[in-house]
Amino acid sequence: MIDFTELQPYLDDQGRVTRWPSKRNRARVQTLVLWYLAEKFAAGKTYTEREVNQLLNEHHTFCDPALLRRELFEHGLLQRERNGSAYWLPPKESA
């Protein structure tokens, strides 16, 4: 289980991400934000780009689902079809 207490300054009282941490000295916090958001997706479910945006919009307030979607993909926390038509969580690695 990941400890998200370090994210508190970035969350509102409803648990939504209120701002994207700046890169300077915040790469770790950016990664935590991405893990936090990735946990909102259901394993085994395939999402359209619109559904991904809707889910992300429910969990952040700074109106940039494209940034978050791209970062989730680039960090390997979401996989997608080459044309962006479908997104899903990568399979969990077995222990």
C-alpha positions in Angstrom: 0.0 0.0 0.0 1.3 3.4 -0.9 1.3 6.2 1.7 -0.2 9.3 0.2 0.1 11.6 3.2 2.8 13.6 1.3 0.0 14.5 -1.1 -2.1 16.4 1.4 -1.0 19.9 0.3 -2.1 18.9 -3.2 -5.6 17.6 -2.3 -8.8 19.4 -1.4 -11.2 18.2 1.3 -12.9 15.9 -1.3 -9.6 14.2 -2.1 -9.2 15.9 -5.5 -5.8 16.9 -6.8 -5.8 20.7 -6.9 -2.6 21.4 -8.7 0.2 19.6 -10.6 3.4 19.7 -8.5 6.2 21.7 -10.2 9.0 19.5 -11.5 11.7 21.3 -9.5 12.3 19.2 -6.4 8.8 17.6 -6.9 9.4 14.6 -9.2 8.6 12.3 -6.3 5.3 14.1 -5.5 4.3 14.0 -9.2 4.8 10.3 -9.2 2.7 10.0 -6.0 -0.1 12.0 -7.7 0.0 9.6 -10.7 -0.1 6.5 -8.5 -3.0 8.1 -6.5 -4.9 8.8 -9.7 -4.1 5.3 -11.2 -5.8 3.7 -8.2 -9.1 5.3 -9.4 -9.1 3.0 -12.4 -10.7 -0.4 -12.3 -8.4 -3.4 -13.1 -9.5 -5.3 -16.2 -11.7 -2.5 -17.5 -11.0 -0.8 -20.9 -11.8 2.9 -21.0 -12.3 5.2 -24.0 -10.4 8.5 -24.0 -13.6 10.3 -23.0 -14.1 7.9 -20.0 -10.5 8.4 -18.9 -10.9 12.2 -19.1 -14.2 12.0 -17.1 -12.6 9.9 -14.4 -9.6 12.2 -14.2 -11.9 15.3 -14.1 -13.7 13.7 -11.1 -10.4 13.5 -9.2 -8.6 16.8 -10.1 -9.6 20.4 -10.2 -7.0 22.2 -12.4 -8.8 21.2 -15.7 -6.0 19.4 -17.5 -7.0 15.8 -18.0 -4.8 15.6 -21.1 -1.6 16.3 -19.0 -2.6 13.7 -16.5 -3.6 11.1 -19.1 -0.3 11.6 -20.9 1.8 11.4 -17.7 -0.1 8.2 -16.6 0.8 6.6 -20.0 4.4 7.8 -20.0 5.0 6.5 -16.5 3.5 3.1 -17.5 0.5 3.4 -15.1 -2.0 3.3 -18.0 -1.6 1.4 -21.3 -3.4 2.4 -24.5 -4.0 1.5 -28.1 -1.6 3.2 -30.4 -4.3 5.5 -31.7 -5.5 6.4 -28.2 -8.9 4.8 -28.7 -8.7 2.6 -25.6 -6.9 2.8 -22.2 -6.5 0.2 -19.4 -4.4 -0.5 -16.4 -1.3 -2.7 -17.1 -1.5 -6.2 -15.6 -0.2 -6.5 -12.1 3.1 -8.2 -11.8 2.9 -11.4 -9.9 5.0 -11.6 -6.7 
